[in-house]
Amino acid sequence: MSDRLPGFSTLAVHAGAQPDPTTGARATPIYQTTSFVFNDADHAASLFGLQAFGNIYTRIGNPTNAVLEERVAALEGGTAALAVASGHAAQVVVLQQLMQPGDEFIAARKLYGGSINQFTHAFKSFGWNVVWADPDDISSFERAVTPRTKAIFIESIANPAGSITDIEAISTVARKAGVPLIVDNTLASPYLIRPIDHGADIVVHSLTKFLGGHGNSLGGIIVDAGTFDWSTGGKYPMLSEPRPEYHGIKLQETFGNFAFAIACRVLGLRDLGPALSPFNAFMILTGIETLPLRMQKQCDNAKAVAEFLAGHPAVASVSYAGLPSDKYHQLARKYAPKGAGAVFTFSLKGGYDAGVSLVSKLQLFSHLANVGDTRSLVIHPASTTHSQLDDAAKIKSGAGPDVVRLSIGIEDKEDLIADLEQALGA
């Protein structure tokens, strides 16, 4: 190619991949192996000592996974990436590099229910403390900052309500506090929003969702923006201090603008072990090739479905940032001009019972706990994904008792609307 930068769709197909040098295979092969042969003793020593890049053991890295990592890093505009077993695993590995027992991180209240549960309960066993802030009130993030704050965590498009977060405003708070901004970009995908362009230092995804896109493979990924100075103030010793297990190497000093991705691999993935299988990496890579086509179709369908629901007499309200009447519409126009995503919620006038009833009457929509599939999906969060929260917390997170969440797929929009119409009528 010429010197011009490839476009998004080109990167989605080609980034990180070359024909296999041995066989000529054009699709990235599945390297279904646990281990890799060393050239000699010196080569092995250099790999284990971080003096050379290469493959050692699939728990730490694998050639199939490496293509996936390079592709997502290119799509997000990052310097490097690390693929792991799930989105939850990505969050654990990220925070392990940043947090010591007794440290705090600030998180937006509007998050996926599983993340709220993980932050509130599971992370307590590590001595990591979450402080909640309201993404609709930027000053709440400023007030939450303390000397123990080590990071700020938000979602670009919040699950379940599909609300848009003001990434740039919260990035300003993070810069002032001297901490990295972590953005979960799962619901937007880099096709709609690239958080690094708006001040994010670290991006995470559940690859299971829109990037994989077919509901068949679990995965997660961490993208290093290469924008944060980990040596400032001694806040992040995992990156700035000599690592005894690697002969005193300082990761920030040695690896520069991709030091965080390296730390996640050689300190997090190596020891915690949430490795992504090469087969799942292959499946997700195949899904990413069609990401721009799927995502645009899903956004277009979602807008049509949201407009239908907004006019239905059984519906009390619709939360979809693609509607001009929505409170997040201006943020959607700023951050996601190609579409406001394919996940949104609506409230039924019949409350909790109406929500439970509706999901049982839909025929084309699948009732399950996932988003981002080619198929359209439905769930009643208050009785499922957010059921561990009390009623007040459910409402704050956008999952009140009357709320139904839709994840719109690539079917014909007329069929989706017809299915909703018959279920609402019944």
C-alpha positions as CSV (number, residue, x, y, z in Angstrom):
1,M,0.0,0.0,0.0
2,S,0.9,3.7,-0.2
3,D,1.9,5.8,2.8
4,R,-1.8,6.5,3.5
5,L,-3.2,5.2,6.8
6,P,-5.7,2.3,6.2
7,G,-9.3,3.0,7.0
8,F,-11.3,1.3,9.8
9,S,-12.8,-1.4,7.6
10,T,-9.4,-2.3,6.1
11,L,-7.9,-2.6,9.6
12,A,-10.7,-4.8,10.8
13,V,-9.8,-7.3,8.1
14,H,-6.0,-7.0,7.8
15,A,-4.4,-5.5,11.0
16,G,-1.9,-7.8,12.6
17,A,-2.4,-10.6,10.0
18,Q,-0.2,-11.9,7.2
19,P,-0.3,-15.1,5.2
20,D,1.2,-18.0,7.2
21,P,4.9,-18.0,6.2
22,T,5.1,-21.8,6.2
23,T,1.9,-22.9,4.6
24,G,0.7,-19.8,2.8
25,A,-2.7,-20.0,4.7
26,R,-4.5,-16.7,4.3
27,A,-6.7,-17.0,7.4
28,T,-4.9,-16.7,10.6
29,P,-4.2,-20.3,11.8
30,I,-5.2,-21.6,15.2
31,Y,-2.0,-22.3,17.0
32,Q,-3.5,-25.0,19.3
33,T,-0.4,-25.7,21.3
34,T,0.7,-25.2,24.9
35,S,4.3,-24.5,24.3
36,F,7.0,-23.4,21.8
37,V,10.4,-24.7,21.0
38,F,13.4,-22.5,21.8
39,N,16.3,-22.1,19.4
40,D,18.9,-22.8,22.1
41,A,19.6,-22.1,25.8
42,D,20.5,-18.5,25.2
43,H,17.3,-17.8,23.2
44,A,15.3,-19.4,26.1
45,A,17.0,-17.2,28.7
46,S,16.5,-14.0,26.7
47,L,12.7,-14.8,26.4
48,F,12.3,-15.5,30.1
49,G,14.3,-12.4,31.0
50,L,12.3,-10.0,28.8
51,Q,15.3,-9.3,26.6
52,A,13.6,-10.6,23.5
53,F,10.1,-11.0,22.2
54,G,8.7,-14.4,21.3
55,N,6.5,-17.3,22.3
56,I,7.1,-19.3,25.5
57,Y,3.8,-20.8,26.7
58,T,0.3,-20.1,25.6
59,R,-0.8,-18.9,29.0
60,I,1.5,-15.9,28.4
61,G,1.2,-15.5,24.7
62,N,0.2,-17.3,21.5
63,P,0.6,-16.4,17.7
64,T,-3.2,-16.5,17.1
65,N,-3.9,-14.3,20.1
66,A,-1.1,-11.9,19.0
67,V,-3.0,-11.2,15.8
68,L,-6.1,-10.4,17.7
69,E,-4.2,-8.1,20.1
70,E,-2.5,-6.2,17.3
71,R,-5.8,-5.8,15.4
72,V,-7.8,-4.4,18.4
73,A,-4.9,-2.1,19.3
74,A,-4.9,-0.8,15.8
75,L,-8.7,-0.3,15.8
76,E,-8.6,1.5,19.1
77,G,-5.5,3.6,18.3
78,G,-3.4,2.1,21.1
79,T,0.2,1.1,21.3
80,A,-0.3,-2.6,22.3
81,A,-3.0,-4.9,23.7
82,L,-3.4,-8.1,25.7
83,A,-6.2,-10.6,25.1
84,V,-7.5,-12.6,28.1
85,A,-10.3,-15.0,28.9
86,S,-13.2,-12.6,29.5
87,G,-14.1,-9.0,30.1
88,H,-14.1,-9.6,33.9
89,A,-10.6,-11.1,33.6
90,A,-9.4,-7.9,31.8
91,Q,-10.7,-5.8,34.7
92,V,-8.9,-7.9,37.3
93,V,-5.6,-7.9,35.4
94,V,-5.7,-4.1,34.8
95,L,-6.4,-3.2,38.4
96,Q,-3.8,-5.7,39.7
97,Q,-1.1,-3.5,38.0
98,L,-2.4,-0.3,39.6
99,M,-3.7,-1.2,43.1
100,Q,-2.2,-2.1,46.4
101,P,-4.2,-3.3,49.5
102,G,-6.1,-0.3,50.9
103,D,-6.0,1.7,47.6
104,E,-9.2,3.1,46.0
105,F,-10.5,3.5,42.4
106,I,-13.4,5.7,41.4
107,A,-16.1,4.0,39.2
108,A,-19.2,5.4,37.5
109,R,-22.4,4.2,39.0
110,K,-23.9,3.4,35.6
111,L,-22.1,0.1,34.8
112,Y,-22.9,-3.5,33.8
113,G,-24.3,-5.2,36.9
114,G,-21.6,-7.8,36.9
115,S,-19.0,-5.1,37.1
116,I,-20.8,-3.5,40.0
117,N,-20.8,-6.8,41.8
118,Q,-17.2,-7.5,41.0
119,F,-16.1,-4.0,42.2
120,T,-18.3,-4.0,45.3
121,H,-17.7,-7.6,46.6
122,A,-15.0,-9.6,44.8
123,F,-12.3,-6.9,44.9
124,K,-12.7,-6.5,48.6
125,S,-10.8,-9.7,49.1
126,F,-7.8,-8.0,47.4
127,G,-8.1,-4.9,49.6
128,W,-9.2,-2.8,46.7
129,N,-11.9,-0.3,47.5
130,V,-14.4,1.2,45.0
131,V,-15.8,4.8,45.4
132,W,-18.9,5.5,43.3
133,A,-19.5,8.6,41.3
134,D,-22.4,9.9,39.1
135,P,-21.4,10.1,35.4
136,D,-24.2,12.8,35.0
137,D,-22.4,14.9,37.7
138,I,-18.7,15.3,36.8
139,S,-18.0,17.1,40.0
140,S,-18.8,13.9,41.9
141,F,-15.7,12.4,40.4
142,E,-13.6,15.4,41.6
143,R,-15.1,15.0,45.1
144,A,-14.3,11.3,45.2
145,V,-10.5,11.8,44.6
146,T,-8.3,11.1,47.7
147,P,-4.6,10.4,48.1
148,R,-5.4,6.6,47.8
149,T,-7.1,7.0,44.4
150,K,-5.3,5.0,41.7
151,A,-7.7,5.0,38.7
152,I,-11.1,6.1,37.4
153,F,-13.3,3.6,35.6
154,I,-16.2,4.3,33.3
155,E,-18.1,2.8,30.4
156,S,-18.2,4.8,27.1
157,I,-21.8,3.7,26.5
158,A,-23.2,2.5,29.8
159,N,-24.9,-0.9,30.3
160,P,-27.9,-1.4,30.5
161,A,-29.4,2.0,29.6
162,G,-27.2,2.9,26.6
163,S,-26.4,6.3,28.1
164,I,-23.3,8.2,26.8
165,T,-20.5,9.1,29.2
166,D,-18.7,12.4,28.8
167,I,-15.2,10.9,28.4
168,E,-13.3,14.1,27.9
169,A,-14.8,15.8,31.0
170,I,-13.9,12.8,33.2
171,S,-10.5,12.5,31.5
172,T,-9.8,16.1,32.7
173,V,-10.6,15.0,36.3
174,A,-8.2,12.0,35.9
175,R,-5.4,14.2,34.6
176,K,-5.8,16.6,37.5
177,A,-5.7,13.7,40.0
178,G,-2.7,12.2,38.3
179,V,-4.4,8.8,37.7
180,P,-5.2,6.8,34.6
181,L,-8.7,6.8,33.0
182,I,-9.9,3.3,32.2
183,V,-12.8,3.0,29.7
184,D,-14.9,-0.1,29.1
185,N,-15.7,0.3,25.4
186,T,-17.7,-2.9,25.0
187,L,-21.1,-1.4,24.0
188,A,-19.6,1.1,21.6
189,S,-16.8,-0.8,20.0
190,P,-14.1,1.3,18.3
191,Y,-16.3,1.6,15.3
192,L,-18.5,4.0,17.2
193,I,-16.2,5.5,19.8
194,R,-12.4,5.4,20.3
195,P,-11.9,6.5,23.9
196,I,-8.2,7.1,23.5
197,D,-9.0,9.9,21.1
198,H,-10.9,11.5,24.0
199,G,-8.4,11.1,26.8
200,A,-8.6,7.4,27.9
201,D,-5.3,5.8,29.1
202,I,-6.5,2.2,29.1
203,V,-9.4,0.6,27.2
204,V,-11.0,-2.7,28.1
205,H,-13.5,-4.8,26.2
206,S,-15.6,-7.9,26.6
207,L,-14.7,-9.4,23.3
208,T,-17.6,-11.7,23.8
209,K,-19.9,-8.9,22.7
210,F,-19.8,-6.7,19.6
211,L,-16.2,-7.4,18.6
212,G,-16.8,-11.1,18.4
213,G,-20.4,-10.5,17.5
214,H,-21.8,-14.0,17.1
215,G,-22.4,-15.1,20.7
216,N,-20.1,-18.1,20.4
217,S,-16.8,-17.2,22.2
218,L,-15.8,-15.6,25.4
219,G,-12.9,-13.2,25.6
220,G,-11.6,-9.9,26.9
221,I,-8.9,-7.5,26.0
222,I,-6.8,-4.6,27.5
223,V,-5.6,-1.8,25.2
224,D,-2.7,0.4,26.3
225,A,-3.0,4.0,25.0
226,G,0.7,4.7,25.8
227,T,-0.3,8.1,27.2
228,F,0.3,7.7,30.9
229,D,3.6,8.3,32.7
230,W,3.8,5.5,35.2
231,S,6.9,6.8,36.9
232,T,5.4,10.0,38.2
233,G,5.1,10.2,42.0
234,G,5.9,6.6,42.7
235,K,2.2,5.7,42.7
236,Y,2.6,2.7,40.5
237,P,5.5,0.6,41.8
238,M,4.5,-2.4,39.6
239,L,5.6,-0.4,36.6
240,S,8.1,2.1,38.0
241,E,10.1,0.0,40.5
242,P,12.7,-2.8,39.7
243,R,11.0,-6.1,39.2
244,P,12.9,-8.8,41.2
245,E,11.5,-11.6,39.0
246,Y,13.0,-10.0,35.9
247,H,16.5,-9.2,37.3
248,G,15.6,-5.6,38.3
249,I,14.0,-4.4,35.1
250,K,11.9,-1.3,35.4
251,L,9.0,-1.9,33.0
252,Q,8.2,1.8,32.4
253,E,11.9,2.6,31.7
254,T,12.4,-0.5,29.5
255,F,9.2,-0.6,27.5
256,G,8.1,3.1,27.3
257,N,4.7,3.7,25.8
258,F,3.6,0.1,25.9
259,A,4.9,-0.7,29.4
260,F,1.4,-1.1,30.8
261,A,0.5,-3.8,28.2
262,I,3.7,-5.6,29.0
263,A,3.0,-5.4,32.8
264,C,-0.4,-6.9,32.3
265,R,1.1,-9.8,30.4
266,V,4.3,-10.6,32.4
267,L,2.9,-9.7,35.9
268,G,-0.8,-10.2,35.5
269,L,-1.6,-12.9,32.9
270,R,1.6,-14.9,33.8
271,D,0.6,-15.2,37.5
272,L,-3.2,-15.0,37.5
273,G,-3.5,-17.2,34.5
274,P,-6.8,-16.1,32.7
275,A,-5.5,-17.0,29.3
276,L,-7.7,-16.8,26.2
277,S,-7.8,-20.0,24.1
278,P,-6.4,-19.7,20.6
279,F,-9.6,-21.2,19.2
280,N,-11.6,-18.4,20.8
281,A,-9.1,-15.8,19.5
282,F,-9.6,-17.2,16.0
283,M,-13.4,-17.0,16.3
284,I,-13.3,-13.4,17.6
285,L,-10.8,-12.4,14.8
286,T,-13.3,-13.7,12.3
287,G,-16.1,-11.7,13.9
288,I,-14.1,-8.5,13.9
289,E,-13.7,-8.7,10.1
290,T,-17.4,-7.8,9.8
291,L,-17.6,-5.4,12.8
292,P,-18.2,-2.2,10.7
293,L,-21.0,-3.8,8.7
294,R,-22.7,-5.4,11.7
295,M,-22.4,-2.4,14.0
296,Q,-23.9,0.0,11.5
297,K,-26.8,-2.3,10.7
298,Q,-27.4,-2.8,14.4
299,C,-27.4,0.9,15.1
300,D,-29.8,1.6,12.3
301,N,-32.1,-1.1,13.5
302,A,-31.9,0.1,17.1
303,K,-32.9,3.6,16.2
304,A,-36.0,2.3,14.3
305,V,-37.0,0.0,17.2
306,A,-36.5,2.8,19.7
307,E,-38.7,5.1,17.6
308,F,-41.4,2.5,17.5
309,L,-41.3,1.9,21.2
310,A,-41.4,5.6,22.0
311,G,-44.8,5.8,20.4
312,H,-46.3,2.7,21.9
313,P,-49.0,3.2,24.5
314,A,-47.7,0.5,26.8
315,V,-44.3,2.1,27.0
316,A,-43.6,4.7,29.7
317,S,-40.2,5.8,28.4
318,V,-37.3,4.9,26.2
319,S,-33.7,5.5,27.0
320,Y,-31.9,5.6,23.7
321,A,-29.3,8.3,23.0
322,G,-30.1,8.2,19.3
323,L,-33.5,9.8,19.9
324,P,-33.5,13.6,19.7
325,S,-35.5,13.8,22.8
326,D,-33.0,11.8,24.9
327,K,-31.0,13.6,27.5
328,Y,-27.8,12.0,26.1
329,H,-28.5,12.9,22.5
330,Q,-26.0,15.7,22.3
331,L,-23.2,13.6,23.8
332,A,-24.1,10.9,21.3
333,R,-23.7,13.4,18.4
334,K,-20.3,14.4,19.8
335,Y,-18.9,10.9,20.7
336,A,-20.8,8.5,18.4
337,P,-21.9,10.3,15.3
338,K,-22.3,7.0,13.3
339,G,-24.9,5.7,15.8
340,A,-25.7,5.6,19.4
341,G,-25.2,1.9,19.8
342,A,-27.4,-1.1,19.7
343,V,-28.2,-1.7,23.4
344,F,-30.9,0.4,25.2
345,T,-33.7,0.1,27.7
346,F,-37.3,1.0,27.9
347,S,-39.7,1.2,30.8
348,L,-43.2,-0.4,30.8
349,K,-46.2,1.1,32.4
350,G,-47.0,-2.2,34.1
351,G,-43.8,-2.2,36.1
352,Y,-41.9,-5.3,37.2
353,D,-44.6,-7.8,36.3
354,A,-45.0,-6.3,32.8
355,G,-41.3,-6.6,32.2
356,V,-41.1,-10.3,33.2
357,S,-44.2,-11.0,31.1
358,L,-42.9,-9.2,28.0
359,V,-39.7,-11.3,27.8
360,S,-41.7,-14.5,27.9
361,K,-43.9,-13.4,25.0
362,L,-41.3,-12.4,22.5
363,Q,-40.6,-14.9,19.8
364,L,-37.8,-13.5,17.6
365,F,-35.9,-11.9,20.4
366,S,-33.8,-14.4,22.5
367,H,-34.2,-14.1,26.3
368,L,-30.6,-14.4,27.6
369,A,-27.8,-12.6,29.4
370,N,-25.6,-11.3,26.6
371,V,-25.4,-8.3,24.2
372,G,-23.7,-7.6,20.9
373,D,-24.9,-10.8,19.1
374,T,-26.1,-10.9,15.4
375,R,-29.4,-12.0,16.9
376,S,-31.6,-9.6,18.8
377,L,-31.7,-10.2,22.6
378,V,-33.9,-9.2,25.5
379,I,-33.6,-9.3,29.3
380,H,-35.3,-7.9,32.3
381,P,-32.2,-6.6,34.3
382,A,-34.0,-6.3,37.7
383,S,-34.7,-10.0,37.8
384,T,-31.4,-11.2,36.3
385,T,-28.2,-9.2,35.6
386,H,-28.8,-6.6,38.3
387,S,-30.8,-8.8,40.7
388,Q,-28.0,-8.7,43.3
389,L,-28.5,-5.0,43.8
390,D,-31.1,-3.4,46.1
391,D,-33.9,-1.4,44.5
392,A,-32.2,2.0,45.0
393,A,-28.9,0.7,43.4
394,K,-30.9,-0.8,40.5
395,I,-32.5,2.5,39.7
396,K,-29.2,4.4,40.0
397,S,-27.6,2.0,37.5
398,G,-30.5,2.3,35.1
399,A,-32.0,-1.1,35.8
400,G,-35.2,-0.2,37.7
401,P,-38.0,-2.8,38.2
402,D,-39.9,-1.6,35.1
403,V,-36.9,-1.6,32.8
404,V,-36.4,-4.0,29.8
405,R,-33.0,-4.1,28.0
406,L,-32.8,-4.9,24.3
407,S,-29.7,-5.7,22.3
408,I,-30.6,-5.2,18.6
409,G,-29.2,-7.6,16.0
410,I,-28.9,-7.6,12.2
411,E,-32.4,-9.0,11.4
412,D,-34.9,-7.0,9.3
413,K,-36.1,-4.2,11.5
414,E,-39.7,-4.7,10.4
415,D,-39.6,-8.3,11.9
416,L,-38.2,-7.0,15.2
417,I,-40.9,-4.3,15.4
418,A,-43.6,-6.9,14.6
419,D,-42.4,-9.2,17.4
420,L,-42.4,-6.4,19.9
421,E,-45.8,-5.3,18.8
422,Q,-47.4,-8.7,19.3
423,A,-45.7,-9.2,22.7
424,L,-46.8,-5.7,23.9
425,G,-50.3,-6.3,22.6
426,A,-50.5,-9.7,24.3
